[in-house]
């Protein structure tokens, strides 16, 4: 009896059976008369035979580890489940697909593909034949920044050789090596998928190795750390120093401006932005609010008489104000007496400085719609620039590696550690969740609004006491950590 052919070749493609080791009903390996494991054709869960379909992409030259110039075959392969006839047809379609592939392009790495996508994939043609951007420059920069997180992990192979496993391992590397939020990780997944779809549309590749990869879940992401009470107090002290230095620098500049008669009608007051970032970080440390929530705050939502702020909107990286994702995100927060005094001083100072800025022939004035934290010309502070400020500042003060969002976790961790110490039982986990804007039953929130207001005052006072009364040990460099 003639031996069954194990591999069939069709033009530049081939089909061969995928095999697995045979097992008996007890799960033990079956051996032949020579003592070798018996191999049988693999079948999928539906019972269909599995085939390996391969397309030859010709040869390429490369330099081996010894520096010798060599040649090797390039190929693309896929698994297919079905009959042999169907596998042959699939292999032929693969051959036809890969005939359209731009092999010179897919020899490049992922970063080169991203660059090409940024140049041609984010523009569109108008009716008159001109090209216009599909998104703003700021949005494009955000896309490229997110792709920059994963590119180093995908640049180890040419684009053509990337498989789903490579992309999954790349995302695992990003999660392992960087402290990114679940939202950011999901954005990276989404934009990476877009880049590969662009490559398919332009005949660079025939399959998307990112397709089918699930979005990240919070439980799969490395948990963020939280500052200890002593570290939080140390950070507060460093913010005091930075704030004092920023005020002094601004006052000195204004005295010099006055000497030159350049008091009113200026386009900006340099230094306002830096002072705003210092105060925004102080507010995040004192309340646990998010970066976008702090930078989206307006004076109309600050009640300095009661010592409260109202979180009602958030500022995203495109400088667009949005409502919080859930009703729980809209909340009133007490601030401790120390932070309140800093905001009182800042409000008066900002009002005086903004009046020096001339916008369209009219001096700026501070009103309820004025951002609490402003740029040098009185506009919204960019959240991205705020993080850049923090990245530089944290390194200078010995807190290198700590990300802004960990100030939010610090608030929760510290308050949870003082629940049992509250003799009146006012500080509860539920109150902490409400303060941080975590989802809570809205009915319960309405029923106990007065009680929760009193408890939030306790939470604010507790944080204030820790930040300003905790004894600080010698500085050293014990606060920094790996990024």
Secondary structure, DSSP 8 states (H G I E B T S, - for coil): -----SEEEETTEEEEE-EEE-B-TTS-B-B-TTS-B-EEE-B-TTS-BEEEEEEEEEEEEEE-TTS-EEEEEEEEEEEEES-HHHHHHHHHHHHHHHTT--HHHHTS-HHHHHHHIIIIITEEE-TTS-EEESS-HHHHHHHHHHHHHHHHHHTTS-GGG--HHHHHHHHHHHHHH----HHHHHHHHHHHHHHHHHHHHTTS-SS-TTTT-----GGGS-------HHHHHHHHHHHHHHHHHHHHHHHHHHHHHHHTT--SSBS--TTHHHHHHHHHHHHHHHH---HHHHHT-BGGGEETTTTEEEE--EE-TTS-EE--SSGGG-EEEE--HHHHHHHHHHHHHHHHHHTTBEETTEE----TTSBSSB-TTSSB--HHHHHHHHHHHHHHTT-TT--THHHHHHHHHHHHTTTTT-TTS---HHHHHHHHT----HHHHHHTHHHHHHHHHHHHHHHHHHHHHS-----TTTT----
